[in-house]
Amino acid sequence: MDSFKFIEADQAIDKINNEESIVVDIRDKDSFDQGHIDGALNLSNDNIDSFVLDTKKNLCIIVCCYRGNSSQRAAKFLTDKGFENVYSLNGGYEEWKSE
């Protein structure tokens, strides 16, 4: 199984607009509620199991955190669970906001 890949904000926008993609935001609920990428799913320990079970493994998954560090661990976790097309957003939500 391949590991996750890294993606820049502009490349993520292109994938979101042009292919079936899911953005998962792993920040805490308060941070997510204060602002997030449109359409993002706030993924936490409370809903990760159902996400893994209910989501098609071939979808493009873009993982977002604060600055792009924690998303790498989450992206690896998802590839380990069988997801085939997983990206960690470089710079995280902070970089996304500045774009």
DRENTIRO-327244 format. One record per atom (N, C-alpha, C, O, CB): residue number from 1; x, y, z; atom name. Coordinates in steps of 0.001 Angstrom, whole numbers. Glycine has a CB too. Layout:
N
NUM_X_Y_Z_CA
...
***
This chain:
99
1_852_-1189_0_N
1_0_0_0_CA
1_888_1239_0_C
1_1814_1358_802_O
1_-964_6_1231_CB
2_592_2147_-903_N
2_1320_3406_-939_CA
2_964_4241_275_C
2_-89_4061_886_O
2_1018_4177_-2232_CB
3_1851_5150_612_N
3_1593_6061_1708_CA
3_863_7294_1175_C
3_554_7380_-14_O
3_2912_6457_2418_CB
4_597_8227_2052_N
4_-59_9473_1651_CA
4_913_10343_864_C
4_2118_10092_824_O
4_-590_10239_2888_CB
5_346_11378_236_N
5_1130_12355_-506_CA
5_905_13732_132_C
5_-24_13918_919_O
5_740_12360_-2028_CB
6_1751_14672_-213_N
6_1585_16050_238_CA
6_933_16855_-869_C
6_1107_16560_-2051_O
6_2944_16676_647_CB
7_171_17889_-472_N
7_-506_18721_-1457_CA
7_-492_20167_-991_C
7_-673_20456_191_O
7_-1955_18236_-1690_CB
8_-274_21065_-1934_N
8_-333_22510_-1662_CA
8_-1782_22974_-1764_C
8_-2612_22296_-2370_O
8_577_23312_-2656_CB
9_-2083_24116_-1178_N
9_-3464_24630_-1153_CA
9_-4039_24794_-2558_C
9_-5187_24421_-2798_O
9_-3515_25973_-419_CB
10_-3261_25343_-3487_N
10_-3792_25551_-4846_CA
10_-4085_24225_-5544_C
10_-5048_24125_-6304_O
10_-2802_26371_-5686_CB
11_-3266_23217_-5294_N
11_-3522_21894_-5866_CA
11_-4756_21268_-5221_C
11_-5535_20587_-5888_O
11_-2293_20973_-5682_CB
12_-4928_21501_-3923_N
12_-6107_20973_-3226_CA
12_-7376_21592_-3786_C
12_-8369_20892_-3982_O
12_-6012_21238_-1712_CB
13_-7360_22874_-4044_N
13_-8525_23552_-4622_CA
13_-8889_22907_-5951_C
13_-10062_22661_-6229_O
13_-8248_25066_-4813_CB
14_-7879_22635_-6768_N
14_-8112_22000_-8064_CA
14_-8753_20623_-7898_C
14_-9694_20288_-8618_O
14_-6796_21877_-8841_CB
15_-8254_19825_-6956_N
15_-8829_18496_-6725_CA
15_-10260_18598_-6199_C
15_-11136_17847_-6629_O
15_-7962_17702_-5736_CB
16_-10495_19519_-5275_N
16_-11835_19695_-4707_CA
16_-12823_20075_-5801_C
16_-13957_19597_-5814_O
16_-11824_20770_-3597_CB
17_-12392_20932_-6715_N
17_-13282_21410_-7776_CA
17_-13459_20420_-8919_C
17_-14452_20496_-9642_O
17_-12762_22700_-8322_CB
18_-12511_19484_-9104_N
18_-12517_18672_-10313_CA
18_-12605_17165_-10106_C
18_-12691_16422_-11084_O
18_-11313_18963_-11076_CB
19_-12585_16698_-8877_N
19_-12776_15271_-8661_CA
19_-13518_15048_-7348_C
19_-13602_15935_-6498_O
19_-11419_14528_-8655_CB
20_-14044_13854_-7210_N
20_-14780_13536_-5991_CA
20_-13785_13491_-4834_C
20_-12968_12576_-4738_O
20_-15554_12177_-6128_CB
21_-13867_14479_-3971_N
21_-12907_14633_-2876_CA
21_-13625_14894_-1566_C
21_-14734_15426_-1536_O
21_-11924_15770_-3174_CB
22_-12965_14508_-484_N
22_-13442_14821_855_CA
22_-12302_15506_1596_C
22_-11180_15002_1635_O
22_-13931_13533_1612_CB
23_-12603_16656_2182_N
23_-11637_17314_3056_CA
23_-11997_16940_4479_C
23_-13127_17151_4919_O
23_-11630_18873_2856_CB
24_-11029_16381_5200_N
24_-11236_16065_6610_CA
24_-10336_16972_7435_C
24_-9130_17055_7203_O
24_-10942_14556_6909_CB
25_-10934_17637_8384_N
25_-10248_18589_9249_CA
25_-10149_17946_10625_C
25_-11166_17630_11242_O
25_-10998_19977_9309_CB
26_-8918_17753_11105_N
26_-8730_17036_12368_CA
26_-8514_17979_13554_C
26_-8183_17531_14652_O
26_-7550_16089_12250_CB
27_-8699_19273_13337_N
27_-8570_20209_14461_CA
27_-9727_20016_15443_C
27_-10733_19388_15114_O
27_-8532_21676_13951_CB
28_-9574_20560_16641_N
28_-10638_20437_17643_CA
28_-11911_21145_17164_C
28_-11864_22017_16296_O
28_-10175_21024_19001_CB
29_-13037_20753_17745_N
29_-14345_21258_17300_CA
29_-14445_22772_17384_C
29_-14999_23395_16478_O
29_-15453_20636_18126_CB
30_-13925_23383_18441_N
30_-14003_24842_18570_CA
30_-13266_25543_17435_C
30_-13779_26499_16853_O
30_-13427_25287_19915_CB
31_-12074_25071_17125_N
31_-11306_25662_16018_CA
31_-12035_25457_14700_C
31_-12122_26374_13883_O
31_-9889_25049_15942_CB
32_-12556_24260_14496_N
32_-13306_23958_13274_CA
32_-14510_24881_13154_C
32_-14784_25419_12081_O
32_-13759_22483_13260_CB
33_-15230_25062_14261_N
33_-16424_25909_14247_CA
33_-16090_27373_13961_C
33_-16926_28103_13428_O
33_-17154_25800_15576_CB
34_-14886_27805_14308_N
34_-14478_29193_14055_CA
34_-14113_29429_12598_C
34_-14099_30573_12145_O
34_-13300_29562_14937_CB
35_-13821_28378_11866_N
35_-13506_28515_10452_CA
35_-12911_27243_9913_C
35_-12094_26600_10571_O
35_-12557_29672_10221_CB
36_-13326_26872_8696_N
36_-12812_25659_8062_CA
36_-13014_25757_6558_C
36_-13714_26643_6068_O
36_-13509_24390_8629_CB
37_-12401_24847_5845_N
37_-12567_24762_4394_CA
37_-14010_24377_4106_C
37_-14549_23465_4733_O
37_-11571_23730_3758_CB
38_-14637_25069_3161_N
38_-16030_24774_2810_CA
38_-16211_23291_2512_C
38_-15460_22706_1732_O
38_-16470_25613_1598_CB
39_-17206_22697_3137_N
39_-17539_21298_2908_CA
39_-16712_20308_3705_C
39_-16923_19100_3599_O
39_-17392_20994_1482_CB
40_-15772_20801_4504_N
40_-14904_19898_5269_CA
40_-15694_19165_6346_C
40_-16681_19674_6878_O
40_-13743_20679_5908_CB
41_-15235_17963_6650_N
41_-15792_17143_7719_CA
41_-14829_17208_8898_C
41_-13630_16972_8746_O
41_-16026_15660_7250_CB
42_-15362_17531_10070_N
42_-14522_17563_11269_CA
42_-14376_16126_11774_C
42_-15316_15546_12316_O
42_-15136_18503_12383_CB
43_-13187_15570_11586_N
43_-12916_14183_11946_CA
43_-12257_14133_13320_C
43_-11275_14828_13579_O
43_-12019_13499_10883_CB
44_-12813_13302_14193_N
44_-12294_13197_15563_CA
44_-12338_11733_16001_C
44_-12769_10859_15248_O
44_-13118_14098_16550_CB
45_-11894_11486_17207_N
45_-11967_10135_17754_CA
45_-13412_9639_17834_C
45_-13660_8433_17821_O
45_-11323_10092_19138_CB
46_-14363_10571_17916_N
46_-15773_10195_18028_CA
46_-16358_9651_16728_C
46_-17286_8843_16763_O
46_-16579_11382_18476_CB
47_-15829_10083_15581_N
47_-16434_9664_14311_CA
47_-15464_8994_13337_C
47_-15851_8681_12212_O
47_-17044_10849_13642_CB
48_-14216_8768_13742_N
48_-13235_8179_12827_CA
48_-13612_6764_12412_C
48_-13445_6400_11248_O
48_-11861_8172_13469_CB
49_-14115_5964_13337_N
49_-14452_4580_12998_CA
49_-15548_4520_11942_C
49_-15446_3748_10988_O
49_-14890_3817_14248_CB
50_-16593_5323_12101_N
50_-17670_5303_11109_CA
50_-17183_5875_9777_C
50_-17614_5413_8720_O
50_-18891_6100_11618_CB
51_-16292_6872_9807_N
51_-15733_7410_8571_CA
51_-14981_6312_7814_C
51_-15169_6143_6610_O
51_-14793_8604_8871_CB
52_-14140_5576_8517_N
52_-13355_4510_7889_CA
52_-14275_3440_7298_C
52_-14031_2955_6193_O
52_-12388_3875_8914_CB
53_-15324_3076_8023_N
53_-16239_2033_7556_CA
53_-17128_2488_6402_C
53_-17420_1705_5498_O
53_-17105_1568_8698_CB
54_-17560_3755_6427_N
54_-18591_4229_5503_CA
54_-18069_4957_4265_C
54_-18859_5291_3382_O
54_-19508_5128_6228_CB
55_-16787_5208_4177_N
55_-16245_6016_3082_CA
55_-15539_5129_2071_C
55_-14771_4236_2430_O
55_-15277_7085_3620_CB
56_-15818_5398_775_N
56_-15172_4632_-288_CA
56_-13652_4835_-226_C
56_-13171_5958_-76_O
56_-15724_5052_-1681_CB
57_-12926_3756_-340_N
57_-11469_3786_-166_CA
57_-10743_4435_-1342_C
57_-9568_4779_-1219_O
57_-10948_2379_30_CB
58_-11415_4608_-2475_N
58_-10737_5190_-3637_CA
58_-10997_6691_-3809_C
58_-10518_7287_-4774_O
58_-11170_4465_-4885_CB
59_-11738_7303_-2901_N
59_-11963_8744_-2971_CA
59_-10684_9507_-2647_C
59_-9809_9000_-1945_O
59_-13086_9160_-2012_CB
60_-10585_10714_-3158_N
60_-9496_11620_-2804_CA
60_-9808_12195_-1421_C
60_-10838_12840_-1226_O
60_-9320_12765_-3879_CB
61_-8906_11953_-465_N
61_-9078_12453_896_CA
61_-7964_13465_1162_C
61_-6782_13137_1056_O
61_-9053_11280_1950_CB
62_-8344_14687_1506_N
62_-7378_15736_1843_CA
62_-7501_16001_3334_C
62_-8555_16414_3818_O
62_-7622_17052_1005_CB
63_-6410_15759_4057_N
63_-6412_15893_5511_CA
63_-5819_17244_5886_C
63_-4743_17620_5420_O
63_-5619_14736_6183_CB
64_-6544_17965_6738_N
64_-6170_19312_7141_CA
64_-6075_19390_8662_C
64_-6906_18830_9377_O
64_-7186_20343_6605_CB
65_-5055_20089_9144_N
65_-4925_20374_10574_CA
65_-4585_21865_10701_C
65_-4931_22645_9814_O
65_-3815_19456_11261_CB
66_-3929_22266_11764_N
66_-3570_23678_11939_CA
66_-2510_24129_10938_C
66_-2720_25073_10177_O
66_-3070_23918_13357_CB
67_-1362_23436_10951_N
67_-228_23892_10143_CA
67_392_22800_9278_C
67_1445_23016_8677_O
67_824_24463_11038_CB
68_-235_21644_9205_N
68_259_20588_8322_CA
68_1110_19530_8980_C
68_1695_18704_8279_O
68_1029_21187_7247_CB
69_1205_19518_10303_N
69_2009_18506_10990_CA
69_1165_17306_11425_C
69_1459_16172_11048_O
69_2699_19122_12206_CB
70_135_17548_12201_N
70_-722_16457_12686_CA
70_-1440_15749_11543_C
70_-1750_14561_11641_O
70_-1746_16993_13682_CB
71_-1702_16469_10469_N
71_-2393_15865_9329_CA
71_-1575_14732_8715_C
71_-2140_13815_8118_O
71_-2693_16925_8269_CB
72_-258_14785_8853_N
72_580_13719_8309_CA
72_321_12394_9029_C
72_230_11346_8391_O
72_2064_14100_8420_CB
73_203_12443_10341_N
73_-102_11225_11102_CA
73_-1498_10704_10753_C
73_-1698_9499_10596_O
73_1_11496_12621_CB
74_-2444_11608_10635_N
74_-3812_11194_10287_CA
74_-3857_10620_8866_C
74_-4554_9636_8618_O
74_-4792_12394_10410_CB
75_-3125_11224_7945_N
75_-3087_10721_6568_CA
75_-2474_9318_6528_C
75_-2955_8449_5802_O
75_-2283_11686_5657_CB
76_-1431_9104_7297_N
76_-819_7768_7361_CA
76_-1811_6763_7950_C
76_-1928_5641_7458_O
76_487_7799_8209_CB
77_-2515_7164_8990_N
77_-3527_6298_9585_CA
77_-4551_5876_8526_C
77_-4912_4702_8445_O
77_-4229_7015_10763_CB
78_-5019_6833_7713_N
78_-6030_6527_6695_CA
78_-5473_5605_5617_C
78_-6172_4697_5167_O
78_-6550_7818_6057_CB
79_-4229_5819_5196_N
79_-3651_4897_4204_CA
79_-3501_3503_4808_C
79_-3711_2501_4124_O
79_-2271_5417_3703_CB
80_-3141_3440_6083_N
80_-3033_2140_6760_CA
80_-4389_1435_6830_C
80_-4450_208_6909_O
80_-2465_2322_8178_CB
81_-5472_2211_6802_N
81_-6826_1652_6841_CA
81_-7351_1313_5441_C
81_-8503_905_5289_O
81_-7776_2634_7525_CB
82_-6505_1485_4420_N
82_-6887_1070_3071_CA
82_-7273_2176_2114_C
82_-7602_1895_962_O
82_-7996_145_3162_CB
83_-7245_3425_2551_N
83_-7556_4520_1633_CA
83_-6405_4686_650_C
83_-5237_4637_1035_O
83_-7815_5846_2407_CB
84_-6742_4880_-616_N
84_-5753_4815_-1684_CA
84_-5246_6166_-2167_C
84_-4199_6224_-2813_O
84_-6326_4085_-2828_CB
85_-5944_7241_-1879_N
85_-5647_8535_-2495_CA
85_-5717_9620_-1419_C
85_-6628_10449_-1420_O
85_-6641_8845_-3668_CB
86_-4744_9606_-498_N
86_-4777_10469_681_CA
86_-3670_11516_592_C
86_-2531_11216_232_O
86_-4631_9635_1977_CB
87_-4036_12749_929_N
87_-3106_13879_899_CA
87_-3092_14587_2243_C
87_-4122_14701_2907_O
87_-3483_14868_-220_CB
88_-1921_15060_2638_N
88_-1778_15942_3794_CA
88_-1597_17357_3250_C
88_-712_17608_2432_O
88_-563_15510_4719_CB
89_-2440_18274_3710_N
89_-2400_19655_3219_CA
89_-1207_20389_3826_C
89_-1170_20641_5030_O
89_-3721_20398_3554_CB
90_-236_20729_2984_N
90_936_21478_3440_CA
90_501_22819_4025_C
90_-275_23549_3409_O
90_1939_21693_2276_CB
91_1000_23136_5203_N
91_673_24403_5850_CA
91_-656_24418_6565_C
91_-966_25376_7274_O
91_684_25479_4853_CB
92_-1455_23368_6392_N
92_-2729_23240_7083_CA
92_-3709_24371_6816_C
92_-3616_25084_5816_O
92_-2487_23149_8533_CB
93_-4648_24512_7738_N
93_-5689_25531_7578_CA
93_-5104_26937_7601_C
93_-5620_27830_6929_O
93_-6741_25389_8677_CB
94_-4042_27143_8359_N
94_-3420_28476_8409_CA
94_-2939_28900_7021_C
94_-3126_30050_6622_O
94_-2237_28486_9409_CB
95_-2328_27984_6294_N
95_-1871_28281_4927_CA
95_-3073_28474_3998_C
95_-3073_29355_3139_O
95_-954_27139_4394_CB
96_-4091_27638_4185_N
96_-5300_27721_3348_CA
96_-5929_29110_3476_C
96_-6319_29716_2479_O
96_-6330_26619_3750_CB
97_-6024_29608_4715_N
97_-6637_30926_4940_CA
97_-5874_32019_4220_C
97_-6473_32989_3756_O
97_-6700_31241_6433_CB
98_-4569_31878_4119_N
98_-3753_32946_3532_CA
98_-3781_32925_2007_C
98_-3347_33884_1370_O
98_-2319_32829_4016_CB
99_-4284_31847_1419_N
99_-4331_31743_-47_CA
99_-5416_32636_-629_C
99_-5597_32674_-1846_O
99_-4569_30291_-475_CB
***
